[in-house]
Amino acid sequence: MALQDQTKGHSMVYQLLVCIAVICCSCGLIMFNKFLMHAGRFPYAPVLCSFHMITSFLFALVMLAVKPEVFTGLKAVTEAPEGIWRTVVTRFAPIGIFFTGNLILSNHAYLFCSVSFLQMMKEMNIGLVFIAGAVIGIEKFEFRRGCILMFIMVAAAAAAAGDIRLSLVGVTIQLASQVFEVCKIMTQSCLLKGDKKVDPFTLLLFMCPVCLVFLSAVAYSTWTPDIPKHALALWPYLLANCGVALLLNLANFFLLEAVAASSYTLVGVVKDIVAVALSAAIFQAPVTAAQGVFFSLALAGIWVHAMFRSFPEAFEDSFLRGVLATVPLAPRPAGLKGKPEETAPLIVRKAQV
């Protein structure tokens, strides 16, 4: 029992650290990309994303040469019965397409909309990922859980409203990027958790060159003679930006490996709230008292969702009773136990011994 509690504690600490890394890197990259995508700096999303993929791929090659033992899923790809090329095409090419579409469109949307408005739209991903996961069978549909996620989505979207500079073109681009993002999350989750699962480093090694192929084609079609001049003038910023993108890719893969796809999107909610706060501080976007209230409601919804998945029996008699029973520092009913499953919630996932 003591060993199980110790293992659970280590798992919780690991997940918490990965979540913090994802939130910090993601918010940093959002602010960084918003800065670079200004019309007077480097407004070339395909080229910028290509730099990200080149940096990540070079890092993966260095890791393969220096520490090959971390590529625990490499043999599953190189020694697959169907052959390595067919494996890359069937398992990694879809991720490359979705990843490329999401990267290009989401960065291009910064030219038309404010950070606050884009983060508001991204809260739709919570419901979309849950519905998609239920359809393909990696998420179990539950009505009450769906209501919780809907509450989080509405509260977080209202909190992120901010100063909206509405643009129909920007809205269309952002919606398209979110469709690609949901498809990317579901595909990566299946690849990191399925029967033929791969490790995050192997995923990075094979995904980056596939993405680079698609990104290069788009970059070539949108190439202008000013790109090299701007790249040379801003190379320190571009290098730092690529470093942040690398850290975010690794953190995202490790998080998707550790938690369910729907829990991954809940981390995105916290990230979006932090991004809006940073936007207010850096870009002087106004934040009202009402937004602060909605921030709190969204965070409360995230906590309730985590408790609902970890202690489902507490919610059987009454939803309100379940909420009260799982409030921090409040006594829980006797016999209340967690739900040990592989897709356990983000905060209190049960470790399997």
QUIFENDA-V47187 format. One record per pair of residues at least 6 apart in sequence whose ideal C-beta (glycine too) atoms are under 8 Angstrom apart, sorted by the first residue. I is the first residue (numbers start at 1). J is the second residue. If there is no record, write none. Layout:
i=I j=J
i=I j=J
This chain:
i=3 j=353
i=4 j=351
i=4 j=353
i=7 j=351
i=7 j=353
i=8 j=350
i=8 j=351
i=10 j=351
i=11 j=349
i=11 j=351
i=12 j=347
i=12 j=348
i=12 j=349
i=14 j=258
i=15 j=255
i=15 j=258
i=15 j=259
i=15 j=346
i=15 j=347
i=15 j=349
i=16 j=347
i=18 j=251
i=18 j=254
i=18 j=255
i=18 j=258
i=19 j=255
i=19 j=267
i=19 j=270
i=19 j=346
i=21 j=247
i=21 j=251
i=22 j=248
i=22 j=251
i=22 j=252
i=22 j=255
i=22 j=267
i=22 j=271
i=23 j=267
i=23 j=270
i=23 j=271
i=23 j=274
i=25 j=244
i=25 j=247
i=25 j=248
i=25 j=251
i=26 j=248
i=26 j=268
i=26 j=271
i=26 j=275
i=27 j=271
i=27 j=274
i=27 j=275
i=27 j=278
i=28 j=244
i=29 j=241
i=29 j=244
i=29 j=245
i=29 j=248
i=30 j=115
i=30 j=275
i=30 j=278
i=31 j=115
i=31 j=275
i=31 j=278
i=31 j=279
i=31 j=282
i=32 j=237
i=32 j=240
i=32 j=241
i=32 j=244
i=33 j=48
i=33 j=107
i=33 j=110
i=33 j=241
i=34 j=110
i=34 j=115
i=34 j=279
i=34 j=283
i=35 j=41
i=35 j=237
i=36 j=42
i=36 j=43
i=36 j=48
i=36 j=234
i=36 j=237
i=36 j=238
i=36 j=241
i=37 j=43
i=37 j=45
i=37 j=48
i=37 j=107
i=37 j=108
i=37 j=110
i=37 j=111
i=39 j=111
i=41 j=230
i=41 j=234
i=41 j=237
i=42 j=48
i=42 j=230
i=42 j=231
i=42 j=234
i=42 j=237
i=42 j=238
i=43 j=111
i=44 j=219
i=44 j=222
i=44 j=224
i=44 j=227
i=44 j=230
i=45 j=103
i=45 j=104
i=45 j=105
i=45 j=107
i=45 j=108
i=46 j=104
i=46 j=215
i=46 j=218
i=46 j=219
i=46 j=222
i=47 j=219
i=47 j=223
i=47 j=227
i=47 j=231
i=48 j=107
i=48 j=238
i=48 j=241
i=49 j=100
i=49 j=103
i=49 j=104
i=49 j=107
i=49 j=211
i=49 j=215
i=50 j=212
i=50 j=215
i=50 j=216
i=50 j=219
i=51 j=238
i=51 j=241
i=51 j=242
i=52 j=103
i=52 j=241
i=52 j=242
i=52 j=245
i=52 j=246
i=52 j=249
i=53 j=208
i=53 j=209
i=53 j=211
i=53 j=212
i=53 j=215
i=54 j=208
i=54 j=212
i=54 j=242
i=55 j=242
i=55 j=243
i=55 j=245
i=55 j=246
i=56 j=204
i=56 j=208
i=56 j=245
i=56 j=246
i=56 j=249
i=57 j=204
i=57 j=205
i=57 j=208
i=57 j=209
i=57 j=212
i=59 j=204
i=59 j=246
i=60 j=201
i=60 j=204
i=60 j=205
i=60 j=208
i=61 j=205
i=63 j=70
i=63 j=71
i=63 j=201
i=64 j=71
i=64 j=74
i=64 j=201
i=64 j=205
i=68 j=74
i=70 j=199
i=70 j=201
i=71 j=199
i=71 j=201
i=71 j=202
i=71 j=205
i=72 j=199
i=72 j=202
i=73 j=197
i=73 j=198
i=73 j=199
i=73 j=202
i=73 j=203
i=74 j=198
i=74 j=199
i=74 j=202
i=74 j=205
i=76 j=196
i=76 j=197
i=76 j=198
i=76 j=202
i=77 j=84
i=77 j=87
i=77 j=88
i=77 j=91
i=77 j=198
i=77 j=202
i=77 j=206
i=78 j=84
i=80 j=86
i=80 j=87
i=80 j=196
i=82 j=90
i=88 j=206
i=88 j=210
i=91 j=191
i=91 j=196
i=92 j=203
i=92 j=206
i=92 j=207
i=92 j=210
i=93 j=210
i=94 j=183
i=94 j=187
i=95 j=184
i=95 j=187
i=95 j=188
i=95 j=191
i=95 j=203
i=95 j=207
i=95 j=210
i=95 j=211
i=96 j=207
i=96 j=210
i=96 j=211
i=96 j=213
i=96 j=214
i=97 j=214
i=98 j=180
i=98 j=181
i=98 j=183
i=98 j=184
i=98 j=187
i=99 j=180
i=99 j=184
i=99 j=207
i=99 j=211
i=100 j=180
i=100 j=211
i=100 j=214
i=100 j=215
i=100 j=218
i=101 j=176
i=101 j=177
i=101 j=180
i=102 j=177
i=102 j=178
i=102 j=180
i=102 j=181
i=102 j=184
i=103 j=211
i=103 j=215
i=104 j=177
i=104 j=215
i=104 j=218
i=105 j=173
i=105 j=174
i=105 j=176
i=105 j=177
i=105 j=180
i=106 j=118
i=106 j=174
i=106 j=177
i=106 j=181
i=108 j=173
i=109 j=118
i=109 j=170
i=109 j=173
i=109 j=174
i=109 j=177
i=110 j=118
i=111 j=170
i=112 j=167
i=112 j=169
i=112 j=170
i=112 j=173
i=113 j=164
i=113 j=165
i=113 j=166
i=113 j=167
i=113 j=170
i=113 j=171
i=113 j=174
i=114 j=162
i=114 j=163
i=114 j=164
i=114 j=165
i=114 j=279
i=114 j=283
i=114 j=285
i=115 j=275
i=115 j=276
i=115 j=279
i=115 j=283
i=115 j=285
i=116 j=160
i=116 j=161
i=116 j=162
i=116 j=163
i=116 j=164
i=116 j=276
i=116 j=279
i=116 j=280
i=116 j=285
i=117 j=160
i=117 j=161
i=117 j=162
i=117 j=164
i=117 j=165
i=117 j=166
i=117 j=170
i=118 j=170
i=118 j=174
i=119 j=160
i=119 j=272
i=119 j=273
i=119 j=275
i=119 j=276
i=119 j=279
i=120 j=156
i=120 j=157
i=120 j=158
i=120 j=160
i=120 j=161
i=120 j=162
i=120 j=164
i=121 j=157
i=121 j=171
i=121 j=174
i=121 j=175
i=121 j=178
i=122 j=174
i=122 j=178
i=122 j=268
i=122 j=272
i=123 j=152
i=123 j=153
i=123 j=156
i=123 j=157
i=123 j=160
i=123 j=269
i=123 j=272
i=124 j=153
i=124 j=157
i=124 j=178
i=125 j=178
i=125 j=181
i=125 j=182
i=125 j=185
i=125 j=265
i=125 j=268
i=126 j=149
i=126 j=152
i=126 j=153
i=126 j=156
i=126 j=262
i=126 j=265
i=126 j=266
i=126 j=268
i=126 j=269
i=127 j=146
i=127 j=149
i=127 j=150
i=127 j=153
i=128 j=178
i=128 j=182
i=129 j=182
i=129 j=185
i=129 j=186
i=129 j=261
i=129 j=262
i=129 j=264
i=129 j=265
i=130 j=139
i=130 j=145
i=130 j=146
i=130 j=149
i=130 j=262
i=130 j=265
i=132 j=182
i=132 j=183
i=132 j=186
i=133 j=139
i=133 j=186
i=133 j=189
i=133 j=260
i=133 j=261
i=133 j=262
i=134 j=140
i=134 j=141
i=136 j=186
i=136 j=190
i=138 j=186
i=138 j=189
i=138 j=190
i=138 j=193
i=138 j=260
i=138 j=261
i=138 j=343
i=139 j=260
i=139 j=261
i=139 j=262
i=139 j=343
i=144 j=308
i=144 j=315
i=144 j=319
i=145 j=305
i=145 j=308
i=145 j=309
i=148 j=301
i=148 j=304
i=148 j=305
i=148 j=308
i=149 j=262
i=149 j=305
i=151 j=297
i=151 j=301
i=152 j=266
i=152 j=269
i=152 j=298
i=152 j=301
i=152 j=302
i=152 j=305
i=155 j=294
i=155 j=297
i=155 j=298
i=155 j=301
i=156 j=269
i=156 j=272
i=156 j=273
i=156 j=294
i=156 j=298
i=156 j=301
i=158 j=290
i=158 j=291
i=158 j=294
i=159 j=273
i=159 j=276
i=159 j=291
i=159 j=292
i=159 j=293
i=159 j=294
i=159 j=295
i=159 j=297
i=159 j=298
i=160 j=272
i=160 j=273
i=160 j=276
i=160 j=291
i=161 j=291
i=162 j=276
i=162 j=279
i=162 j=280
i=162 j=285
i=162 j=286
i=162 j=287
i=162 j=291
i=163 j=285
i=163 j=286
i=185 j=256
i=185 j=261
i=185 j=264
i=185 j=265
i=186 j=261
i=188 j=203
i=188 j=253
i=188 j=256
i=189 j=256
i=189 j=260
i=189 j=261
i=189 j=264
i=191 j=197
i=191 j=198
i=191 j=203
i=192 j=198
i=192 j=200
i=192 j=203
i=192 j=253
i=192 j=256
i=192 j=257
i=193 j=256
i=193 j=257
i=193 j=342
i=198 j=206
i=199 j=257
i=200 j=250
i=200 j=253
i=200 j=254
i=200 j=257
i=203 j=253
i=204 j=249
i=204 j=250
i=204 j=253
i=231 j=238
i=255 j=264
i=255 j=267
i=256 j=264
i=258 j=349
i=259 j=267
i=259 j=343
i=259 j=344
i=259 j=345
i=259 j=346
i=259 j=349
i=260 j=343
i=260 j=344
i=260 j=345
i=263 j=306
i=263 j=309
i=263 j=343
i=263 j=345
i=263 j=346
i=264 j=346
i=266 j=302
i=266 j=305
i=266 j=306
i=266 j=346
i=267 j=346
i=269 j=298
i=269 j=302
i=270 j=299
i=270 j=302
i=273 j=295
i=273 j=298
i=273 j=299
i=276 j=285
i=276 j=287
i=276 j=291
i=277 j=287
i=279 j=285
i=280 j=286
i=280 j=287
i=303 j=347
i=304 j=323
i=304 j=326
i=305 j=345
i=306 j=345
i=306 j=346
i=306 j=347
i=306 j=348
i=307 j=314
i=307 j=322
i=307 j=323
i=307 j=326
i=307 j=345
i=307 j=348
i=308 j=315
i=308 j=322
i=309 j=339
i=309 j=344
i=309 j=345
i=310 j=326
i=310 j=338
i=310 j=339
i=310 j=344
i=310 j=345
i=310 j=347
i=310 j=348
i=310 j=349
i=310 j=350
i=311 j=322
i=311 j=325
i=311 j=326
i=311 j=332
i=311 j=336
i=311 j=337
i=311 j=338
i=311 j=339
i=312 j=339
i=313 j=336
i=313 j=337
i=314 j=321
i=314 j=322
i=314 j=325
i=314 j=326
i=314 j=332
i=314 j=333
i=314 j=336
i=315 j=321
i=315 j=322
i=315 j=323
i=316 j=322
i=324 j=330
i=325 j=332
i=325 j=333
i=325 j=336
i=326 j=332
i=338 j=344
i=338 j=348
i=338 j=350
i=339 j=350
i=340 j=350
i=340 j=352
i=341 j=350
i=342 j=352
i=344 j=350
